Amino acid sequence: MQRMYVGGHQAVSSIDFVELALGTPVELWLGVEGETEKERAARLDAARDILADNPSLPDDVSRVAAEAIEAYAPELFNVVPLVRPARRNRSRKGAAA
């Protein structure tokens, strides 16, 4: 089993990895099922404050996601290379132009 670390902290699950990479709980960005309008408004206000204080956060998150996808793409997507069939030359003798 491979160990994952973000900023010196070990991520023991994929949620831990995302939270450590973001520096915030995932629920802050995605919400939680059954939250009230007041809770949603407060969550979105907190998210806006965090983005205002950390303008590079979206770029940092995108970079971390891209690096994770690149590193783990075969396992994440069960990717297998496809072989292209050889091209055939078809003769069009007698075909109308």
C-alpha positions as CSV (number, residue, x, y, z in Angstrom):
1,M,0.0,0.0,0.0
2,Q,1.3,3.4,-1.0
3,R,1.5,6.2,1.6
4,M,0.4,9.7,0.6
5,Y,1.6,12.8,2.3
6,V,0.4,16.4,1.9
7,G,2.4,19.1,3.6
8,G,4.1,16.5,5.9
9,H,0.7,15.0,7.0
10,Q,-0.2,11.5,6.1
11,A,-3.5,11.1,4.2
12,V,-5.1,7.9,5.3
13,S,-8.1,8.2,2.9
14,S,-9.0,10.0,-0.3
15,I,-11.1,12.5,1.8
16,D,-8.0,13.2,4.0
17,F,-5.9,13.8,0.9
18,V,-8.4,16.3,-0.5
19,E,-8.8,18.1,2.8
20,L,-5.1,18.3,3.3
21,A,-4.6,19.6,-0.2
22,L,-7.3,22.1,0.1
23,G,-6.5,23.1,3.7
24,T,-10.3,23.0,4.4
25,P,-12.9,20.4,4.9
26,V,-14.5,19.1,1.7
27,E,-18.0,19.9,3.0
28,L,-17.1,23.6,3.0
29,W,-17.0,23.5,-0.8
30,L,-19.6,20.8,-1.6
31,G,-22.1,21.3,1.2
32,V,-23.8,18.7,3.2
33,E,-27.1,16.9,2.6
34,G,-30.0,18.5,4.4
35,E,-28.3,21.9,5.2
36,T,-30.6,24.8,5.7
37,E,-30.5,28.0,3.6
38,K,-29.0,29.7,6.6
39,E,-26.3,27.1,6.9
40,R,-25.7,27.2,3.2
41,A,-25.3,31.0,3.2
42,A,-22.9,30.8,6.1
43,R,-20.8,28.1,4.4
44,L,-20.7,30.1,1.2
45,D,-19.7,33.3,3.1
46,A,-16.8,31.3,4.7
47,A,-15.8,29.9,1.3
48,R,-15.7,33.4,-0.2
49,D,-13.6,34.7,2.7
50,I,-11.1,31.8,2.2
51,L,-10.9,32.6,-1.5
52,A,-10.4,36.3,-0.8
53,D,-7.5,35.5,1.6
54,N,-6.0,32.8,-0.7
55,P,-6.5,33.9,-4.4
56,S,-4.2,31.2,-5.6
57,L,-6.3,28.4,-4.0
58,P,-8.2,27.5,-7.2
59,D,-5.0,27.2,-9.2
60,D,-3.3,25.2,-6.4
61,V,-6.3,22.8,-6.2
62,S,-6.3,22.4,-10.0
63,R,-2.5,21.7,-9.9
64,V,-2.9,19.1,-7.1
65,A,-5.8,17.4,-8.9
66,A,-3.9,17.3,-12.2
67,E,-0.8,15.8,-10.5
68,A,-2.9,13.2,-8.8
69,I,-4.7,12.2,-12.0
70,E,-1.4,12.0,-13.8
71,A,0.2,9.9,-11.1
72,Y,-2.8,7.6,-10.6
73,A,-4.6,7.6,-13.9
74,P,-4.2,3.9,-14.8
75,E,-5.6,2.9,-11.4
76,L,-8.3,5.6,-11.4
77,F,-9.6,5.0,-14.8
78,N,-8.4,1.5,-15.6
79,V,-6.7,2.9,-18.7
80,V,-5.5,0.5,-21.4
81,P,-3.9,1.7,-24.6
82,L,-5.8,1.0,-27.7
83,V,-4.1,-0.1,-30.9
84,R,-5.1,1.6,-34.0
85,P,-6.0,-0.6,-36.9
86,A,-3.8,-0.3,-40.0
87,R,-5.3,2.0,-42.6
88,R,-6.5,0.4,-45.8
89,N,-6.2,2.1,-49.2
90,R,-9.5,1.8,-50.9
91,S,-9.6,2.1,-54.6
92,R,-12.5,4.1,-55.9
93,K,-12.4,2.9,-59.5
94,G,-15.5,3.8,-61.4
95,A,-16.9,6.1,-58.7
96,A,-18.6,9.2,-59.8
97,A,-16.7,12.4,-59.0
